[in-house]
Amino acid sequence: MRKRDDLLTSDLLRGNSTTLVLSVLANSPAPGFVITDLIRSRSQSLIDFKEGSIYALMHDLQSRGLVTSEWEIKEGERPKRVYALTETGVAEFERRANAWREFARGMNLVLEGENVDTR
């Protein structure tokens, strides 16, 4: 049997990483390392999104037109690529968030174990 954190960081994360990233960017643009930090902090460290895996995902989201990026250069700091949602990205986030809420509602009903007579 897998440990709880292994399940959260593999099976569930694999299918939901796009939704997690879009959720963070729905609040404000952010660089990749900030996105991973926010996912970790918002989930109270239950979801450990590895910083190294974010950049391939961001490239994919950019190629699908869901995010844009631009370099932010501040004197005395290293340049950082900052990602932001496009209009298409906002719509995709809303679609995914609604689908997740409905799925989670169904899962919770099943997990609560109440049987409903379907006859």
C-alpha positions in Angstrom: 0.0 0.0 0.0 1.3 3.4 -0.9 1.8 6.2 1.6 -0.8 9.0 1.4 1.8 11.5 0.1 2.8 9.2 -2.7 -0.8 9.0 -3.9 -1.2 12.7 -3.7 2.0 13.4 -5.6 1.5 10.9 -8.3 -1.9 9.6 -9.4 -4.0 12.5 -8.4 -1.4 15.2 -9.3 -0.9 13.8 -12.8 -4.4 14.4 -13.8 -4.8 17.7 -12.0 -1.6 19.7 -12.4 -3.0 21.9 -15.1 -6.0 22.8 -12.9 -3.7 23.6 -9.9 -1.5 25.9 -12.0 -4.4 27.7 -13.7 -5.9 28.2 -10.2 -2.8 29.9 -8.9 -2.5 32.1 -12.0 -6.2 33.0 -11.8 -5.2 35.2 -8.8 -2.2 36.9 -10.4 0.7 36.3 -12.8 3.7 34.5 -11.2 7.0 32.9 -12.0 7.3 29.1 -12.0 8.9 28.8 -8.5 6.2 31.0 -7.0 3.5 28.8 -8.6 5.0 25.7 -7.0 5.4 27.5 -3.6 1.8 28.7 -3.7 0.4 25.2 -4.6 2.4 23.8 -1.6 1.3 26.5 0.8 -2.4 26.6 -0.3 -2.6 22.8 0.1 -1.0 23.0 3.5 1.9 20.9 2.1 -0.4 18.1 1.1 0.5 18.7 -2.5 4.2 18.8 -3.2 4.5 20.1 -6.8 8.2 19.8 -7.7 9.7 23.0 -9.1 11.6 21.1 -11.8 8.4 19.7 -13.3 6.6 23.0 -13.6 8.5 24.3 -16.6 7.6 21.5 -19.0 4.0 22.0 -18.0 4.2 25.8 -18.5 5.6 25.3 -21.9 2.7 23.0 -22.7 0.1 25.5 -21.4 1.8 28.2 -23.4 1.7 26.2 -26.6 -2.1 25.5 -26.0 -2.7 29.3 -25.6 -3.7 29.1 -22.0 -0.8 31.2 -20.6 1.6 33.8 -21.8 5.0 34.7 -20.4 7.3 37.6 -20.3 10.7 38.2 -18.7 10.7 40.4 -15.7 14.1 42.1 -15.2 14.8 44.0 -12.0 18.1 45.6 -11.2 20.1 43.4 -8.8 18.0 40.4 -9.3 18.1 37.4 -11.7 15.6 37.7 -14.6 12.5 35.6 -14.1 9.9 34.4 -16.5 6.4 35.5 -15.3 3.4 33.5 -16.5 -0.2 34.9 -16.8 -3.5 33.5 -17.9 -4.9 34.4 -21.3 -8.6 34.8 -21.8 -8.7 31.2 -23.1 -6.8 30.2 -19.9 -9.4 31.9 -17.7 -12.2 30.1 -19.5 -10.3 26.8 -19.2 -9.7 27.3 -15.5 -13.4 28.0 -14.9 -14.4 24.9 -16.9 -11.9 22.7 -15.0 -12.8 24.2 -11.6 -16.5 23.5 -12.1 -15.8 20.0 -13.4 -13.6 19.3 -10.3 -16.2 20.6 -7.9 -18.9 18.4 -9.4 -16.5 15.4 -9.4 -15.5 16.0 -5.8 -19.2 16.3 -4.8 -19.9 12.9 -6.4 -16.8 11.4 -4.7 -17.9 12.7 -1.3 -21.4 11.3 -1.8 -19.9 7.9 -2.6 -17.4 8.1 0.2 -20.1 9.0 2.7 -21.6 5.7 1.8 -25.3 6.5 1.7 -27.2 4.2 -0.6 -29.9 5.6 -2.7 -32.7 3.4 -4.1 -32.4 3.7 -7.9 -35.5 1.6 -8.7 
